[in-house]
Amino acid sequence: MDTSIEVIKQQAESQIQTYEAESDIVVDDPISLEMATEIITKGQSYIKSIDALFAEPAKKAHEAHKAITELRESLKSPIMLKINALKSKCSLYLTAIENKRKEEQAKAEAERLRLEEEEKARLRAEAEKLEAEGKTEEAEEKLIEAETVVIPPEIVKAEVPKTLKTEFGSVTGKADIVFSISNMSEFLNAICAKDLLEFIEVKESKVKQYLKVNKIKEFPGLKISEFIQPNFRSKGVA
């Protein structure tokens, strides 16, 4: 048997042309249903025939692809293991220095606020003293000055630059998050309350199986309708 792709293609195309010419009918009575059944099962036999024609070259191509893929992955594997291990170490280091920077930034901000309050308190005390001395206008000026005290924030820099460049490339630290669901009911309730249904992927096959096994006709939030699915069986390869 000639298993060249071009010969297989020509054999399949001849079947397709014959089939397409007879498959365009309307099904609206028992006779047309019988005709449609004949056409469908004949088409299924053509599909089996095409599968049979492609079986041997597909098998050879699959075996070749499998062998090449296995070789490629075996060569990449030791390198990827080292890369992933080093990526984890880099992530741990970058996370640690960012946490340290945040802590130092928080301390600097707390100190800034303390100094602001200290300066405001000093100015208010001066205002009270001026008020006691009868210097009302000067006292008011000190109070206004106290309310507008702003000490510029100190920006704590990280130990490494945002982007570190090397001969072969670069690395940029990018903030990310991880999460785990601690309470599924609370999580689903929050999703519904916030209208975030795009977070949920409904497995239609699982839902259908549950409804069919339990013979459920009505279910909250679902519109269930029944239809007849014809099951055609072809006698064999055309």
C-alpha positions in Angstrom: 0.0 0.0 0.0 1.3 3.4 -1.0 1.3 5.5 2.2 2.7 8.7 0.7 0.8 11.7 1.9 -0.1 12.9 -1.6 -1.6 9.5 -2.6 -3.6 9.4 0.7 -4.8 12.9 0.1 -6.1 12.1 -3.4 -7.9 9.0 -2.1 -9.6 10.9 0.7 -10.5 13.9 -1.5 -12.3 11.5 -4.0 -14.5 10.2 -1.1 -15.1 13.8 0.2 -16.3 15.0 -3.2 -18.7 12.1 -3.6 -20.1 12.6 -0.1 -20.6 16.4 -0.3 -22.7 16.0 -3.4 -25.3 13.9 -1.6 -25.3 15.2 1.9 -27.4 18.5 1.5 -30.9 17.4 2.3 -33.8 18.5 4.6 -35.0 16.1 7.4 -38.7 16.5 8.0 -40.3 13.0 7.6 -39.5 9.3 8.1 -38.1 8.9 4.6 -35.8 11.8 4.8 -34.7 10.7 8.3 -33.8 7.3 6.8 -31.9 9.0 4.0 -30.0 11.2 6.5 -29.2 8.2 8.6 -27.7 6.5 5.5 -25.7 9.6 4.6 -24.4 10.1 8.2 -23.4 6.5 8.7 -21.7 6.5 5.2 -19.9 9.7 6.2 -18.8 8.0 9.4 -17.4 5.1 7.4 -15.5 7.5 5.2 -14.0 9.1 8.3 -12.9 5.6 9.5 -11.4 5.0 6.0 -9.5 8.3 6.2 -8.3 7.5 9.7 -7.1 4.1 8.4 -5.3 5.7 5.5 -3.4 8.0 7.8 -2.8 5.5 10.5 0.6 4.3 9.4 2.2 7.6 8.4 0.7 9.2 11.5 2.2 6.4 13.7 5.7 6.9 12.1 5.4 10.7 12.5 4.3 10.3 16.1 7.2 8.0 16.9 9.7 10.4 15.3 8.2 13.4 17.1 8.3 11.4 20.4 11.9 10.5 20.0 13.0 14.0 19.0 10.9 15.5 21.9 12.4 13.1 24.4 15.9 13.9 23.2 15.2 17.7 23.3 13.8 17.5 26.8 16.6 15.3 28.1 19.2 17.9 27.0 17.2 20.8 28.4 16.3 19.1 31.7 19.6 19.5 33.7 19.9 23.2 32.6 16.2 23.9 33.5 16.7 22.3 36.9 19.6 24.6 37.7 17.8 27.6 36.3 14.7 27.0 38.4 16.8 26.4 41.5 18.6 29.6 41.0 15.4 31.5 40.2 14.0 30.3 43.6 17.1 31.6 45.4 17.0 34.9 43.6 13.3 35.3 44.4 13.9 34.5 48.1 16.8 37.1 48.2 14.8 39.8 46.4 11.8 39.2 48.6 14.0 39.4 51.7 15.7 42.7 50.7 12.3 44.2 49.7 10.8 43.3 53.1 13.8 44.8 54.8 13.4 48.0 52.7 9.7 48.2 53.6 10.5 47.9 57.3 13.2 50.6 57.1 10.7 52.8 55.1 8.1 52.3 57.8 10.5 53.3 60.5 11.6 56.3 58.5 7.9 57.3 58.0 7.2 56.9 61.7 10.2 59.1 62.6 9.1 61.7 60.1 5.6 61.8 61.6 7.2 62.0 65.1 9.3 65.0 64.1 6.3 66.7 62.5 4.3 66.3 65.7 7.2 67.5 67.7 7.6 70.7 65.6 3.9 71.3 65.6 3.9 71.0 69.4 6.8 73.5 69.7 5.0 76.0 67.5 1.7 75.6 69.4 3.6 76.2 72.6 5.1 79.4 71.2 1.6 80.5 70.1 0.3 80.0 73.6 3.2 82.0 75.0 2.6 84.8 72.5 -1.1 84.7 73.2 -0.4 85.1 77.0 1.8 88.1 76.2 -1.1 89.7 74.3 0.6 89.2 70.9 -2.6 87.8 69.2 -1.6 88.3 65.6 1.8 86.7 66.1 0.1 83.8 68.0 -2.3 83.2 65.1 0.6 83.1 62.6 2.4 80.5 64.8 -0.8 78.4 64.8 -1.1 78.6 61.1 2.5 77.6 60.8 2.0 74.7 63.1 -0.9 73.4 60.9 1.2 73.5 57.8 4.3 71.8 59.0 5.5 69.1 56.6 8.7 67.3 56.8 9.8 65.7 53.5 9.7 61.9 53.5 12.9 59.9 53.3 12.9 57.4 50.5 14.7 54.2 51.5 16.5 52.7 48.5 16.8 48.9 47.9 20.2 47.1 48.1 20.1 46.3 44.4 18.9 48.4 41.4 15.4 47.7 40.0 17.0 46.2 36.9 20.3 44.4 37.2 22.1 44.0 33.8 24.7 41.3 33.0 26.6 40.3 29.9 23.9 37.7 28.9 20.8 39.5 30.0 19.1 41.2 32.9 16.8 40.7 35.9 14.1 42.9 37.1 12.3 42.3 40.4 8.5 42.4 39.9 6.1 42.2 42.8 3.7 39.3 42.6 1.3 37.4 45.0 0.4 33.9 45.9 -2.9 32.8 47.5 -4.7 29.7 48.8 -8.4 29.3 49.5 -8.9 28.9 53.2 -12.7 28.9 53.2 -14.4 27.9 49.9 -17.9 28.9 51.0 -16.8 32.4 52.0 -14.8 32.7 48.8 -17.7 31.8 46.5 -20.1 34.0 48.5 -17.7 36.9 48.0 -17.4 36.2 44.3 -21.2 36.3 43.9 -21.5 39.4 46.0 -18.9 41.3 44.0 -20.1 40.0 40.7 -16.7 38.4 39.8 -18.1 35.3 38.1 -15.3 35.3 35.6 -13.2 33.8 38.4 -15.2 30.6 38.2 -14.9 27.9 35.5 -18.0 25.7 35.3 -17.3 22.2 34.3 -20.3 21.5 32.0 -19.6 17.7 31.8 -19.7 17.4 35.6 -22.9 19.5 35.9 -24.6 17.4 33.2 -23.5 14.1 34.8 -24.8 15.3 38.2 -28.2 16.4 36.7 -28.6 13.2 34.7 -27.6 10.7 37.4 -29.9 12.4 40.0 -32.7 12.9 37.4 -32.9 16.6 38.3 -35.2 18.7 36.1 -34.9 22.0 38.1 -31.9 23.6 39.8 -31.4 27.1 41.2 -29.7 29.3 38.6 -30.0 26.8 35.8 -32.4 26.5 32.8 -32.6 22.8 32.0 -34.2 21.6 28.8 -34.1 18.1 27.3 -33.5 17.1 23.6 -33.1 13.9 21.7 -29.5 13.2 20.7 -29.4 10.7 17.8 -26.7 8.0 18.1 -25.5 6.8 14.7 -23.5 3.6 14.2 -21.6 2.9 11.0 -21.2 -0.7 9.8 -17.5 -0.3 8.9 -14.9 1.3 6.7 -16.2 2.4 3.2 
